[in-house]
């Protein structure tokens, strides 16, 4: 199992793409697709036209907007570029089907797509993509939006992507005894903000869940002006990575 961070920042960050993560098992799975992550996906050398599953944690623009460009590119490739791509499955929390079907109907040239597109809404029921087991879990982010984190399990290895979350029992349970947890570290502990974890809380989640390794990611610019690794380490004594675009970690 390999994780590549496509975007470790937020919506408008001076040096980081927004949220996006590539997980390689027997599949190539994309988790979120924020602005500027598509070009980082291309830099990995992975053939974007072979990607079959995209999983969204929620639909704030910093986790979603490059999907529009990606999908239009896929349509043009299949219609006019002489290419063929396999079916595409789009997965996310409650509201996914309504939103994505509306986009397909509203954006020019999106429908009908020249390949099959399927939609799946998830709550907390595990499912498989090939030999990879996915465990979604709703987390607490903002009150007017459904948000989920994902646990990915493959051949005895495990990884959690929290999506955007506050400190809550749900994210601790999701991360329980996981090999690697990628947590929303939007703010430094000395400058906490609403609706997200800060660095100290990331360390607390990792400690309470018994995480093997912790990846801090999803930084607002203010988080880059503090030593967030040291702040997380006040609570958690394990391996801590400060995420950056195109960082790859092998489990």
N, C-alpha and C positions, 0 to 999 in steps of 0.2 A: 504494500500500500504506500502510495506517495501523495503528499499534499504539495501543491504549488499555489502560493498566494498570487492571485492576479491583481488584486487591489486591496491595499491595507489602510486606505484612508476613507474619506467621506465625500460628500457631494462635490464641493469645490475645495480642493486641497492643493497647495502650490507645488507639491512634489510627489504626491501619491495618487494612484487611481482609487476610485471608490470600491465598494465591497464586491469581491468576486473570488471564488476559490475553485480550483481544479483538483479533483481527487481521482487518482488512477488505481484501480483494482483490476478485476477482469473487465471493467468498464472504464469509460472516460466520462465522469460525472461533473457537471457544473453546478455549483451552489452560489446563487445570486449572480447578477450580471450588471453591475453598476457602471457609471460613465468611465470611459477610458480602459475598461477591462478587456474589451474585444481585441485591441491592439496588443495587449500583453498576452492574451491567449495565442495570437498568431506568433508571437515571439517564442513561445514554448516549442514550436514545431509540430504541435498536435494539429491534425487535419480537422478543421472546424466543420467540414461537411460530413464527417463521420460521427459527430456527436449526436446521440439519440435521446439523452435525458437531461433536462435542466430542472433544478429544484430551487424554488424561491422560498426564502424565509418569511418575507412580507413584501409589500409593494410600494414602499417609499422609493422615490426616484433614484436615490443613491444605491439601491440594491437591484435596480431593474432596468434603467433606461437604455443600456447598450443592447438589451435584447431586441429592441426595435430595429436597430441597425443590423444586428446579426440575422434576424429573421428575413428582413428585406434582401440582404445579401444571399441568403439561402434560396429565396424565391428566384432571384435573378440568375443565380448559378444553375438552378434546375430548369428554368424556362428558356434561357437564352445563352447560357454559358456552355451548353453541351454536357453538363454534368448530371449525375444521379446521386441522390442522397437517400438514406434509409428513413423510415418514419421517425417522427419527433414526438416525444412525450414531455408535457409541461406539468410540473407538480408544484403544489403549494398549499397554503392554508385555506380556510373557509373564505370564499369570495373569489378564488382563483378562476373558476370556470366562467363566472359572469364577466369578470374584468377582461380576461384574455379573449373570450368569444366576442366581446364588444370591440376590442382592438382589431381582431381579424376581420370583422364586418365593416369597420370604419376606416381603416387605413387603406389608401389606394394600393391595389395589386396584391394585398395580403390574402384575399380569398377569391376563388378557391386556390389554395396552395397546390403546387404540382407534386406534393408528397403528402402522406397521411400525417395529420396532427391530432394527438390525443391529449386530453386534459384529465388531471387527477387531483382531487382535494384530499388532504390528509388531516388527521387529528393526532391520535396517539397509537394507531394500530401499525405494527411493523409490516413491512413488505419487502420483497426481493426484486432486485434488478440483476439478472444473471445469477451469479453466485454471491453477490453482495447483499447483505442484509441492512436495511435502512429502518431506523427507529425514530419517527418524528415525535415531538412533544411540544404542545403549546407552552409558550413562555409569556411573561408579563413585559410588555413594551409600552404602548400607549393605549388608552381605553377604547378608541374608536377604530382599532385595526387588529385583525387576527395576525398573530406572529407565531412562528414555530422555530425550534432548533432541531438539528438532525444529528443522530448518532449513526455512524457508518461502521459496519463490522465485516471483516473479510479475513479468512484464514487465520483466526486467532488474534488479529490486530483490530484495534478500535480507535476511532477518531470522533470527536464531537465538534460541530460547528454551531455556536449558540445563536447565530443571527443577532439581531438587536434585542437586548433584554435588560431589565432591571435585576437587582439582586432578589432572588426568589427561590422558594423550595423547588420549583419545577426545574430550574437550570441546574441545581445541585443534584437532583435525582438523575437528570439526563447525563451528567458528567460522572456518575458514580463509577469509580475504578477504571476509568477510560485511559487508554494509552496516551492520547494527545488531545488536549482541549484547546480549541481556538475560540477565545472569548472577546466579546465586545469591550474594548478598553477605550471608550470615547474620550475620557477625561482623566487628568491626574487626580490623585487623592486629595491634593490641596486645593483643587479647583473643580469640585464635582458639579455635574450638571443633571438636568432632568432626563428621565426615561432610559438611561443607559447605566452600565457599570462604570465605576472608576477603577483605577489601577489597584488600589487596596482591596476593593471588593473582588476583583479578579483573583487576587491571591487567596482571599478568604474562600471563594467558591472552590478553587483548586485544592486547598487544604481540606475543606470539609468533605469534598467528594472523593478524595484519595486519588487524584489525577497523577499520572506518571510524569507528563511533561505539559507545560503551559505555553501557549502562544498568545501574546497580546497583539490585538489588531483593531482595525476600525477606528483609527485615530483622528480626532479633530486636531486642527493645528495647535491648539493649546496643549495637547498631550505631548507634542514633540518638544515642548519647551521645559519638560520636567523629566526626571529620571524615573520613568514608570516601572522599569524592571526592579529598581531598588524598592519602590513603593510596594509592588506586588510581593517582593521577597520578605517584607516585614511579616507577612502572614504565611507564606508558602516557601518551603525549603527545597523543592525539587527544581528540575531544569526549567528555565524560563527563556523563551525566545521573544525578542521584540520583532514583530512582523515587519516585513518590507516587501515591496512588489517584486515578484519573480523568485522569492525565496522558496526553495524546495526542501522538504523534510521527508526522509524515508523512514517508515516504521518497520 
